Amino acid sequence: MTIKDSLRKNLPWPIHYVYRKIRALPYDFPRIIKFLFLKPITKITFWQKIFLISNCYRISYFVDCPHMEGEMIEVIYQIFSIPSGKQGVIVEAGSFKGGSTAKISLAAKIAGRKFFVFDSFEGIPAHQEKHGKNIFGGDAYFPKGSYAGSLEEVKKSVEKFGDIKSCEFIKGFFEDTMPSFKKPVAVGYLDVDLASSTKTCLKYLYPLLINGGTLLSQDGHLPWIIDLLSDENFWQKELGTKIPKMQGLGKEKLVVIEK
Ligand SMILES: C[S@@+](CC[C@H](N)C(=O)[O-])C[C@H]1O[C@@H](n2cnc3c(N)ncnc32)[C@H](O)[C@@H]1O
């Protein structure tokens, strides 16, 4: 058993939580500083920034969140990097228990943008993909039904910790729900684990992305996602474009895809 497993099993949650957040600080801290002190394009006060950061930490204490605060703060930073005059909604693909959804919904409210949440609400769908290790050497397996959070659970998390009025929930597999979605997208957050799911999200969301908008993939540590994102043939054939500019590809869990 690894130290991590043993801690997870034996330490009381408050201690485990603090341990986890301290360990994540080298990644999270620079992103918090960037969000706090870089001038945003959409208007947000310093205190609203503090509110969003503290709520990220608060939500992770109460809701099972498989992401780091720095990653969510980067997503939020991207939301405030879009000029308020530019049209575009925020999209999340993959909400699990609603932790990331609640965090983004608070930012969506302050930015005055509608927030669309896509998920099966049944967890990872059946697939034929071969998984194994992530680029940091950790196990990365995504069996059918893993990361399941029901629509009721997600709504409950958002009602309690986020802003439910900003959200619209779109239930079903992306393959079925995304083709009819036609709204301009300012920022899209993809956290879907499978290459097939990421492919569907890119195929339907990238064409909707406004100029200057960003898609963020939370799965940049998974070799099959790196292969997809760097596949010239995929971008050309499915989207009729060259590989877009990306930050973090092959190095970080969160990859920022620009348009
Ligand atoms: C890792 S979880 C998301 C975690 C969440 N963003 C968070 O940070 O708390 C992955 C999610 O993707 C969803 N998902 C993956 N592929 C899907 C597909 N093809 N259609 C619908 N939902 C899918 C799963 O149901 C699951 O909720």
The ligand as an SDF file (V2000), in Angstrom:
LIG
                    3D

 27 29  0  0  0  0  0  0  0  0999 V2000
  -13.5630   12.8130  -13.9190 C   0  0  0  0  0  0  0  0  0  0  0  0
  -15.2870   12.9980  -13.9830 S   0  0  0  0  0  0  0  0  0  0  0  0
  -15.5240   14.7490  -13.9560 C   0  0  0  0  0  0  0  0  0  0  0  0
  -14.9850   15.3980  -12.7040 C   0  0  0  0  0  0  0  0  0  0  0  0
  -15.4860   16.8100  -12.4700 C   0  0  0  0  0  0  0  0  0  0  0  0
  -15.1780   17.6990  -13.5620 N   0  0  0  0  0  0  0  0  0  0  0  0
  -14.8480   17.3700  -11.2060 C   0  0  0  0  0  0  0  0  0  0  0  0
  -13.7820   17.9670  -11.3150 O   0  0  0  0  0  0  0  0  0  0  0  0
  -15.4180   17.1620  -10.1310 O   0  0  0  0  0  0  0  0  0  0  0  0
  -15.6880   12.5320  -15.6240 C   0  0  0  0  0  0  0  0  0  0  0  0
  -17.1390   12.7470  -15.9890 C   0  0  0  0  0  0  0  0  0  0  0  0
  -17.2910   12.6030  -17.4000 O   0  0  0  0  0  0  0  0  0  0  0  0
  -18.5490   12.0120  -17.6880 C   0  0  0  0  0  0  0  0  0  0  0  0
  -18.4480   11.4250  -19.0420 N   0  0  0  0  0  0  0  0  0  0  0  0
  -17.3540   10.8750  -19.6390 C   0  0  0  0  0  0  0  0  0  0  0  0
  -17.6250   10.5080  -20.8990 N   0  0  0  0  0  0  0  0  0  0  0  0
  -18.9300   10.8420  -21.1370 C   0  0  0  0  0  0  0  0  0  0  0  0
  -19.7820   10.7630  -22.2830 C   0  0  0  0  0  0  0  0  0  0  0  0
  -19.3720   10.2410  -23.4400 N   0  0  0  0  0  0  0  0  0  0  0  0
  -21.0380   11.2570  -22.1730 N   0  0  0  0  0  0  0  0  0  0  0  0
  -21.4740   11.7850  -21.0060 C   0  0  0  0  0  0  0  0  0  0  0  0
  -20.7280   11.8930  -19.8860 N   0  0  0  0  0  0  0  0  0  0  0  0
  -19.4510   11.4400  -19.9470 C   0  0  0  0  0  0  0  0  0  0  0  0
  -18.7640   11.0310  -16.5470 C   0  0  0  0  0  0  0  0  0  0  0  0
  -20.1250   10.7710  -16.3480 O   0  0  0  0  0  0  0  0  0  0  0  0
  -18.1360   11.7910  -15.3530 C   0  0  0  0  0  0  0  0  0  0  0  0
  -19.0930   12.5380  -14.6490 O   0  0  0  0  0  0  0  0  0  0  0  0
  1  2  1  0
  2  3  1  0
  2 10  1  0
  3  4  1  0
  4  5  1  0
  5  6  1  0
  5  7  1  0
  7  8  2  0
  7  9  1  0
 10 11  1  0
 11 12  1  0
 11 26  1  0
 12 13  1  0
 13 14  1  0
 13 24  1  0
 14 15  1  0
 14 23  1  0
 15 16  2  0
 16 17  1  0
 17 18  1  0
 17 23  2  0
 18 19  1  0
 18 20  2  0
 20 21  1  0
 21 22  2  0
 22 23  1  0
 24 25  1  0
 24 26  1  0
 26 27  1  0
M  CHG  2   2   1   9  -1
M  END
$$$$
